[in-house]
Amino acid sequence: MIDYPNLAEGELIDIQSIGDCLMTSSQSLAELAVRFVLNLVTCFIITRLLYFPKSRRTDYYFTFMAFSSAMLLLLHKMGNVEIGVGLTLGLFAIFGIIRYRTETVPIREMTYLFIIIAVAAINGLSTVYKVMTVQTGELCYQFSWMDVGICALTNALIIVLLFLLEHSWSLPRTATKLIQYDKIKLIVPEKRAELIEDLKQRTGLNVKNVEVGQIDFLKDSAFVKIIYQPEGGETSSIQNIKKLNDEN
């Protein structure tokens, strides 16, 4: 058991407050560098090698990398003040579930966003230095390679899981498109096979299923959502079609 001569009886000790006065500037910089580099490498692998090859969305590529680095730095700074990390995680949870004004975040992008948040939280809160006692009885920080290795292994497990999910041969990837369809005589359940075949010929897509939405009998049209299997790295980011109101 460690003896703290300056600690009053019954008083709780804050480990971070002790570290503030004992950790040297070089140790603080080394801690930040280890966290930042580990987080940056992990997020680069996830974003550039796993997410980007299929989506080709440079806007989300920029968002994920910037979001992850910003959250890591904020977690690192928030961990040194009394406000704690609870407010930080709550703040980024709110950022993670809101809708961008320009478009609704697709499910795949939202999943990667939560993964990026989780990785930044792991790297920002994991132990890098341990508080140790020297022969004089004073407290000091000692770099822990074991803890850094465990943190790196956690990052590696997340990368492996995403790799297996992205390259799963048992689950073919599908995408969706919304189409305003004019042959409403084919939207009845009895002619579903004819509807799918007609959509295949007219769109050139490998349509697997069709969902019928709003039907307008006055204009002989209907909104249908086609579920198809994309080829290669093709992706579909269109999730909604907004119908403009008639001016007249």
C-alpha positions in Angstrom: 0.0 0.0 0.0 1.3 3.5 -0.9 1.6 6.0 1.9 0.6 9.6 1.1 2.1 11.8 4.0 0.3 15.0 2.9 -3.1 13.4 2.5 -5.6 14.1 5.3 -7.5 11.2 6.8 -10.6 10.3 4.8 -9.6 12.6 1.9 -9.9 11.2 -1.6 -7.0 11.7 -4.0 -7.4 12.7 -7.6 -4.9 10.8 -9.7 -4.9 13.4 -12.5 -4.3 16.3 -10.1 -1.2 14.4 -8.8 0.0 13.8 -12.3 -0.2 17.5 -13.2 2.5 18.4 -10.8 4.7 15.4 -11.4 4.6 14.9 -15.1 7.3 16.8 -16.9 6.8 18.7 -20.1 8.6 16.0 -22.1 6.4 13.3 -20.7 3.3 15.4 -21.5 4.4 15.8 -25.1 5.3 12.2 -25.4 1.9 11.1 -24.0 0.1 13.4 -26.5 2.3 12.2 -29.4 1.6 8.5 -28.7 -2.1 9.1 -28.4 -2.3 11.3 -31.5 -0.2 9.1 -33.8 -1.9 5.9 -32.7 -5.3 7.4 -33.3 -4.3 9.0 -36.6 -2.9 5.8 -38.0 -5.9 3.7 -37.0 -8.4 6.3 -38.4 -6.4 6.5 -41.6 -6.5 2.8 -42.1 -10.3 2.7 -41.4 -11.1 5.7 -43.5 -8.7 5.4 -46.4 -8.3 1.6 -46.8 -11.7 0.3 -45.7 -14.3 3.1 -46.1 -13.1 5.2 -49.1 -12.5 2.4 -51.7 -16.3 1.6 -51.9 -17.8 5.0 -51.2 -15.4 7.4 -53.0 -16.9 10.2 -50.8 -14.1 12.7 -50.2 -16.3 14.8 -48.1 -16.8 12.1 -45.5 -13.2 11.1 -45.7 -12.3 14.7 -44.6 -15.0 14.7 -42.0 -13.9 11.4 -40.4 -10.2 12.3 -40.2 -10.9 15.8 -38.8 -13.6 14.6 -36.4 -11.4 11.9 -34.9 -8.4 14.2 -34.4 -10.5 16.9 -32.9 -12.3 14.6 -30.5 -9.0 13.0 -29.3 -7.5 16.4 -28.5 -10.6 17.5 -26.8 -10.7 14.3 -24.7 -7.1 14.8 -23.8 -7.7 18.3 -22.6 -11.0 17.6 -20.9 -9.3 14.8 -18.9 -7.2 17.4 -17.2 -10.0 19.5 -15.8 -12.8 19.0 -13.4 -15.5 19.0 -16.1 -14.4 15.4 -16.9 -15.0 13.3 -20.0 -18.7 12.8 -19.5 -19.6 16.2 -21.0 -17.2 15.6 -23.9 -18.6 12.2 -24.8 -22.2 13.6 -24.5 -21.2 16.5 -26.7 -19.9 14.3 -29.5 -22.8 11.9 -29.1 -25.1 14.8 -30.0 -22.9 15.7 -32.9 -23.0 12.1 -34.0 -26.8 11.8 -34.2 -27.7 15.1 -35.7 -28.6 15.5 -39.3 -26.4 17.7 -41.5 -28.3 20.5 -43.1 -27.3 19.6 -46.6 -28.4 15.9 -46.5 -29.3 13.0 -44.2 -26.2 11.0 -43.2 -26.5 7.5 -44.8 -26.5 4.5 -42.5 -23.0 3.3 -43.6 -21.5 6.8 -43.0 -23.2 7.1 -39.7 -21.8 3.7 -38.6 -18.3 4.7 -39.5 -18.8 8.0 -37.7 -19.7 6.2 -34.5 -16.6 3.9 -35.0 -14.4 6.9 -35.4 -15.8 8.4 -32.2 -15.2 5.1 -30.3 -11.6 4.8 -31.6 -10.9 8.4 -30.5 -12.4 7.8 -27.1 -10.3 4.6 -26.7 -7.1 6.3 -27.7 -7.9 9.4 -25.7 -8.8 7.7 -22.4 -6.5 4.6 -22.4 -3.6 4.6 -19.9 -0.2 5.5 -21.3 1.7 6.4 -18.1 1.3 4.8 -14.7 1.8 6.5 -11.3 4.6 4.8 -9.6 6.6 5.4 -6.4 10.4 5.7 -6.2 12.7 4.8 -3.4 12.2 8.2 -1.8 8.5 7.6 -1.5 7.6 10.3 -4.1 5.2 9.7 -6.9 6.2 9.9 -10.5 5.0 8.9 -13.9 6.4 5.8 -15.7 5.7 5.0 -19.4 3.8 1.7 -19.7 4.5 -0.1 -22.9 2.1 -2.9 -21.9 -0.9 -0.5 -21.7 0.1 1.1 -25.0 0.3 -2.4 -26.6 -3.2 -3.3 -25.2 -4.6 0.0 -26.7 -2.9 -0.8 -30.1 -4.4 -4.3 -30.0 -7.9 -2.9 -29.4 -7.4 -0.6 -32.4 -6.2 -3.6 -34.5 -9.3 -5.7 -33.5 -11.6 -2.9 -34.7 -9.7 -2.8 -38.0 -9.9 -6.5 -38.4 -13.6 -6.6 -37.7 -14.3 -3.9 -40.2 -12.2 -5.6 -42.8 -14.1 -8.9 -42.4 -17.4 -7.1 -42.6 -16.4 -5.1 -45.7 -15.1 -8.2 -47.5 -17.7 -10.7 -46.5 -18.5 -12.9 -49.4 -21.6 -14.4 -47.8 -23.5 -11.1 -47.7 -23.7 -9.4 -51.1 -23.8 -5.6 -50.9 -27.0 -3.8 -52.0 -27.9 -0.2 -52.8 -31.2 1.6 -53.3 -32.6 4.2 -55.7 -35.9 6.1 -55.7 -37.6 6.2 -59.1 -40.8 7.9 -60.3 -42.4 5.1 -62.3 -45.0 5.6 -65.0 -46.3 2.1 -65.6 -48.6 1.9 -62.6 -50.4 -1.2 -64.1 -47.3 -3.2 -63.1 -47.2 -2.1 -59.4 -49.8 -4.6 -58.3 -48.5 -7.7 -56.4 -49.6 -10.1 -59.2 -47.2 -8.4 -61.7 -44.2 -8.0 -59.4 -42.0 -10.2 -61.6 -42.9 -8.1 -64.7 -42.2 -4.9 -62.7 -38.7 -6.0 -61.7 -37.9 -7.2 -65.3 -39.1 -3.8 -66.7 -37.0 -1.9 -64.2 -33.9 -4.0 -65.1 -34.3 -3.3 -68.7 -34.9 0.5 -68.3 -32.3 1.2 -65.6 -29.7 -1.4 -66.5 -29.3 -2.3 -62.8 -29.4 -5.8 -61.3 -32.7 -5.2 -59.4 -33.4 -7.7 -56.6 -36.5 -6.2 -55.1 -39.0 -3.3 -55.4 -41.0 -1.4 -52.8 -43.9 0.7 -54.0 -44.5 4.1 -52.3 -46.8 7.0 -53.1 -49.2 6.4 -56.0 -50.6 9.3 -58.1 -53.5 7.9 -60.3 -54.2 11.4 -61.8 -50.7 11.4 -63.3 -50.4 7.6 -63.7 -47.2 7.5 -61.8 -45.8 6.1 -58.6 -42.6 6.4 -56.5 -40.8 3.1 -56.2 -37.7 2.2 -54.4 -35.5 -0.4 -56.2 -33.1 -2.5 -54.2 -30.3 -3.6 -56.5 -26.8 -5.2 -56.3 -24.2 -2.7 -57.4 -21.2 -3.6 -59.5 -17.6 -3.0 -58.4 -17.1 0.0 -56.2 -20.4 1.6 -57.2 -22.4 3.2 -54.4 -25.7 5.1 -54.0 -25.8 8.1 -51.6 -29.2 9.3 -52.6 -31.6 8.5 -49.8 -34.5 10.9 -50.4 -36.3 12.6 -53.2 -38.0 15.8 -52.3 -41.0 16.6 -54.6 -41.3 20.3 -55.5 -44.6 21.9 -54.9 -46.5 23.1 -57.9 -46.3 26.8 -58.3 -49.8 27.0 -59.8 
